[in-house]
């Protein structure tokens, strides 16, 4: 799902796309989904660069 969100924002300049993806995840993913962020980063090399940067930039407190 992170890749789909990143694809939606990918028409924007890179920094804006990362921020838009990050904001969407922060607002709309429930805590269980955000709690899986460390797993996604470690186990899914197929994440698009925008999605990976957005997830890496989430504060640890927002993972819960």
MODELLER restraints for C-alpha pairs under 7 A, 6 or more apart:
rsr = mdl.restraints
at = mdl.atoms
rsr.add(forms.Gaussian(group=physical.xy_distance, feature=features.Distance(at['CA:2:A'], at['CA:51:A']), mean=5.63, stdev=0.5))
rsr.add(forms.Gaussian(group=physical.xy_distance, feature=features.Distance(at['CA:3:A'], at['CA:47:A']), mean=6.13, stdev=0.5))
rsr.add(forms.Gaussian(group=physical.xy_distance, feature=features.Distance(at['CA:3:A'], at['CA:48:A']), mean=5.87, stdev=0.5))
rsr.add(forms.Gaussian(group=physical.xy_distance, feature=features.Distance(at['CA:3:A'], at['CA:51:A']), mean=5.71, stdev=0.5))
rsr.add(forms.Gaussian(group=physical.xy_distance, feature=features.Distance(at['CA:5:A'], at['CA:21:A']), mean=5.98, stdev=0.5))
rsr.add(forms.Gaussian(group=physical.xy_distance, feature=features.Distance(at['CA:6:A'], at['CA:17:A']), mean=6.88, stdev=0.5))
rsr.add(forms.Gaussian(group=physical.xy_distance, feature=features.Distance(at['CA:6:A'], at['CA:21:A']), mean=5.57, stdev=0.5))
rsr.add(forms.Gaussian(group=physical.xy_distance, feature=features.Distance(at['CA:6:A'], at['CA:50:A']), mean=5.71, stdev=0.5))
rsr.add(forms.Gaussian(group=physical.xy_distance, feature=features.Distance(at['CA:6:A'], at['CA:51:A']), mean=5.30, stdev=0.5))
rsr.add(forms.Gaussian(group=physical.xy_distance, feature=features.Distance(at['CA:9:A'], at['CA:17:A']), mean=4.80, stdev=0.5))
rsr.add(forms.Gaussian(group=physical.xy_distance, feature=features.Distance(at['CA:9:A'], at['CA:20:A']), mean=6.54, stdev=0.5))
rsr.add(forms.Gaussian(group=physical.xy_distance, feature=features.Distance(at['CA:9:A'], at['CA:21:A']), mean=6.64, stdev=0.5))
rsr.add(forms.Gaussian(group=physical.xy_distance, feature=features.Distance(at['CA:10:A'], at['CA:17:A']), mean=5.54, stdev=0.5))
rsr.add(forms.Gaussian(group=physical.xy_distance, feature=features.Distance(at['CA:17:A'], at['CA:50:A']), mean=6.74, stdev=0.5))
rsr.add(forms.Gaussian(group=physical.xy_distance, feature=features.Distance(at['CA:18:A'], at['CA:50:A']), mean=5.19, stdev=0.5))
rsr.add(forms.Gaussian(group=physical.xy_distance, feature=features.Distance(at['CA:18:A'], at['CA:51:A']), mean=6.91, stdev=0.5))
rsr.add(forms.Gaussian(group=physical.xy_distance, feature=features.Distance(at['CA:18:A'], at['CA:53:A']), mean=6.40, stdev=0.5))
rsr.add(forms.Gaussian(group=physical.xy_distance, feature=features.Distance(at['CA:18:A'], at['CA:54:A']), mean=5.10, stdev=0.5))
rsr.add(forms.Gaussian(group=physical.xy_distance, feature=features.Distance(at['CA:19:A'], at['CA:54:A']), mean=6.55, stdev=0.5))
rsr.add(forms.Gaussian(group=physical.xy_distance, feature=features.Distance(at['CA:21:A'], at['CA:51:A']), mean=6.79, stdev=0.5))
rsr.add(forms.Gaussian(group=physical.xy_distance, feature=features.Distance(at['CA:21:A'], at['CA:54:A']), mean=6.00, stdev=0.5))
rsr.add(forms.Gaussian(group=physical.xy_distance, feature=features.Distance(at['CA:22:A'], at['CA:54:A']), mean=4.62, stdev=0.5))
rsr.add(forms.Gaussian(group=physical.xy_distance, feature=features.Distance(at['CA:22:A'], at['CA:55:A']), mean=6.50, stdev=0.5))
rsr.add(forms.Gaussian(group=physical.xy_distance, feature=features.Distance(at['CA:22:A'], at['CA:58:A']), mean=6.83, stdev=0.5))
rsr.add(forms.Gaussian(group=physical.xy_distance, feature=features.Distance(at['CA:31:A'], at['CA:63:A']), mean=6.57, stdev=0.5))
rsr.add(forms.Gaussian(group=physical.xy_distance, feature=features.Distance(at['CA:31:A'], at['CA:64:A']), mean=4.87, stdev=0.5))
rsr.add(forms.Gaussian(group=physical.xy_distance, feature=features.Distance(at['CA:32:A'], at['CA:64:A']), mean=6.77, stdev=0.5))
rsr.add(forms.Gaussian(group=physical.xy_distance, feature=features.Distance(at['CA:34:A'], at['CA:62:A']), mean=6.84, stdev=0.5))
rsr.add(forms.Gaussian(group=physical.xy_distance, feature=features.Distance(at['CA:34:A'], at['CA:63:A']), mean=4.41, stdev=0.5))
rsr.add(forms.Gaussian(group=physical.xy_distance, feature=features.Distance(at['CA:34:A'], at['CA:64:A']), mean=6.04, stdev=0.5))
rsr.add(forms.Gaussian(group=physical.xy_distance, feature=features.Distance(at['CA:35:A'], at['CA:63:A']), mean=4.44, stdev=0.5))
rsr.add(forms.Gaussian(group=physical.xy_distance, feature=features.Distance(at['CA:35:A'], at['CA:64:A']), mean=5.01, stdev=0.5))
rsr.add(forms.Gaussian(group=physical.xy_distance, feature=features.Distance(at['CA:37:A'], at['CA:55:A']), mean=6.63, stdev=0.5))
rsr.add(forms.Gaussian(group=physical.xy_distance, feature=features.Distance(at['CA:37:A'], at['CA:63:A']), mean=6.53, stdev=0.5))
rsr.add(forms.Gaussian(group=physical.xy_distance, feature=features.Distance(at['CA:41:A'], at['CA:52:A']), mean=6.87, stdev=0.5))
